[in-house]
């Protein structure tokens, strides 16, 4: 796997996690949920920010807890750090490759993360899902093409091996025939030469 392919795979895996977290926000009635695809130069380590709003601190805590719980259960992924859970007005879950912000509506308006990250590309959960589906389809198509090319290349090799194996027994048969031929011809001549003198000598006496 090349470095670019590995990076692409990691990014798709990250997108799955962000997608699951965004689904929790929708399920728990989070308001105005947005996914910010961060500019690599401006973002540091993270690729995405997921931002959502809650009507009160209880709802904010419930959203954050469910996100954390679902990512643990379904993906075995744990937050690197969690901040603000006690107050509930701004809860931050840091998963390194992506960061989740659960705000109370007035806190979100005050800090206005979307404005601060001007270089980020904002996406709704539906837009994000559509892009992820397209990325997965492209990956599947590439995998199928690779598998097809391997099958085509693999078919030519066995035929070449069979041709080599078929040629070897013929050479071996010729060598065996050459070795056996001299042994059979020489044996009768030697026996005849020994017996001839004995018969002549007996006749003279």
C-alpha positions, 0 to 999 in steps of 0.5 A: 500500500502506497503512502497516498493510498494509506492516507486516503484509507485513513481519511475514509475511516475518519469520515466513517467516525464523523458520520456516526457522530453526526448521526448521534447529533441528529438522533438527539435533536442537535441543532444546526449540525455542521461538519467543517472540512479543515484546510490541511495547512490551517488545521494542524492535526485535525481533518474535521470539526463537527459542530452542533448546538443544544437547547440546554446543558442536559441535552448537550451532555446527553449528545456528548455522552452518546457520541462517546459511547457509540464510537466506543461500542461500534468502532472501539475508538476512544476520545483523546480528551474530553473537556467542558462536560461539567458545565455543559455549555461547551463540550469538546471531544478531541479524537485527534483526526477530528474534534467534536464541539457541542455548544449551547446555542448562545455559546456557539454564537459567541465563539463562532467557530465557523467564522474563525475557520474561514478556510474550512469547507462547511458541510451538512450531514447529508452532504457529508454522507453523499461525499463519503458514499462517492468516495467508497464507490470510487474505492470499490471500483479501483479494487475491482480493476486491480483484482481483474488485472491480477486474474488476467496476469495470473492465467498466462503463468501456469501455461508456461510452466506446463510447457516446460514440464512437458518438454523435460520428460522427452529429454530424459527418455533420450538419455536413457535409450543411449545408455542402454543400447551399447550394453545389449550389443556387446554381451553376445559377442564376448560369450561367443568368443570364449566358447569357440576355441574349446570346441576345436581343440577337442576335435583334433585329439 
